[in-house]
């Protein structure tokens, strides 16, 4: 069955171009020209990927992405007319999986789409295999810290701590590899995926956010330790 992609952009010519290129690659495409329509289509069609422009009439792309992240884990590739690092950071904060500034080549966009969808397929296969083998932990416990994979919740002393999707994915990955030194490149590959075009600062920023939420003293972290010259180690 063809994977479904929701394209959200108010520029009709770009809608048509993206639809043509994506359908040529074998994908099924739905199109929305504003944020509210995009949310309605995402809820009704359950796409495998959303390509989302930042500049939209009414509800902008950041707000659309933030709402999607409250409801689903569908991967989101954000587009913007500005190559602005602030926009990129905001996009990551609201839960975008990748970020592509305009103008861009169709070859690069297709490559990123394939990489994001490949990552989703691999995660589903890994989860399915682990479930069949009975090796999928429902809850990881580290002292007063609980990572509930099924509910996608993090709890400290039994109280739910709000986590953005990427923060949860990062903490889960680190928890699954407790005691192991994880390089920034390893973290980018496994949490953001092969298609993510970014640098190690993305990892550092998210690590800082995690520490602020789970460390008693974030300035002196005991759970997520920096290994100088190598990366990070989760001590639990």
TATA-V477270 format. One record per backbone hydrogen bond with DSSP energy under -1.0 kcal/mol. NH is the residue of the N-H (numbers start at 0). CO is the residue of the C=O. E is the energy in kcal/mol with one decimal. If there is no record, write none. Layout:
# TATA-V477270
NH&CO&E / NH&CO&E
This chain:
# TATA-V477270
4&27&-2.9 / 5&48&-2.6 / 6&29&-3.1 / 7&50&-3.1 / 8&31&-2.1 / 14&10&-2.3 / 15&11&-2.5 / 16&12&-2.1 / 17&13&-2.9 / 18&14&-2.6 / 19&15&-2.4 / 20&16&-2.6 / 21&17&-2.8 / 22&18&-2.5 / 23&19&-1.9 / 25&22&-1.4 / 26&21&-2.2 / 27&2&-2.6 / 29&4&-2.5 / 31&6&-2.5 / 37&33&-1.9 / 38&34&-2.2 / 39&35&-2.0 / 40&36&-2.5 / 41&37&-2.6 / 42&38&-2.1 / 43&39&-1.9 / 44&40&-2.9 / 45&41&-1.3 / 47&3&-2.4 / 48&3&-1.1 / 49&74&-2.3 / 50&5&-3.0 / 51&76&-2.8 / 52&7&-2.4 / 53&78&-2.6 / 55&53&-1.0 / 60&53&-3.0 / 63&59&-2.1 / 64&60&-2.7 / 65&61&-2.5 / 66&62&-2.3 / 67&63&-2.6 / 68&64&-2.3 / 70&67&-1.1 / 71&67&-2.9 / 76&49&-2.9 / 77&97&-2.4 / 78&51&-3.0 / 79&99&-1.3 / 83&81&-1.6 / 87&83&-2.0 / 88&84&-2.5 / 89&85&-2.6 / 90&86&-2.6 / 91&87&-2.1 / 92&88&-2.4 / 93&89&-2.0 / 95&90&-2.7 / 96&75&-2.3 / 97&75&-1.5 / 99&77&-3.0 / 101&79&-4.5 / 108&104&-2.1 / 109&105&-2.7 / 110&106&-2.0 / 111&107&-2.2 / 112&108&-2.6 / 113&109&-2.6 / 114&110&-2.0 / 115&111&-2.6 / 116&112&-2.4 / 117&113&-2.4 / 118&114&-2.1 / 119&115&-1.9 / 120&116&-2.3 / 121&117&-2.4 / 122&118&-2.3 / 123&119&-2.3 / 124&120&-2.4 / 125&121&-2.6 / 126&122&-2.7 / 127&123&-2.6 / 128&124&-2.6 / 129&125&-2.5 / 130&126&-2.4 / 131&127&-2.1 / 132&128&-1.8 / 134&129&-2.6 / 139&146&-2.6 / 141&144&-3.3 / 144&141&-1.8 / 145&154&-2.7 / 146&139&-2.9 / 147&152&-3.1 / 148&137&-1.7 / 149&137&-1.0 / 151&147&-1.1 / 152&147&-1.8 / 154&145&-2.6 / 155&158&-2.6 / 156&143&-2.4 / 158&155&-2.1 / 160&153&-3.3 / 167&163&-2.5 / 168&164&-2.5 / 169&165&-2.5 / 170&166&-2.6 / 171&167&-2.6 / 172&168&-2.3 / 173&169&-2.4 / 174&170&-2.7 / 175&171&-2.2 / 177&174&-1.1 / 178&233&-2.8 / 179&176&-2.1 / 181&231&-3.4 / 186&182&-2.2 / 187&183&-2.8 / 188&184&-2.4 / 189&185&-2.4 / 190&186&-2.8 / 191&187&-1.4 / 192&187&-1.5 / 195&192&-1.4 / 201&198&-1.6 / 203&199&-2.2 / 204&200&-2.6 / 205&201&-1.9 / 206&202&-2.6 / 207&203&-2.1 / 208&204&-1.9 / 209&205&-2.3 / 210&206&-2.6 / 211&207&-2.0 / 213&209&-2.3 / 214&210&-2.1 / 219&216&-2.3 / 224&232&-2.9 / 226&230&-2.8 / 229&226&-2.6 / 230&226&-2.2 / 231&181&-2.4 / 232&224&-2.6 / 234&222&-3.9
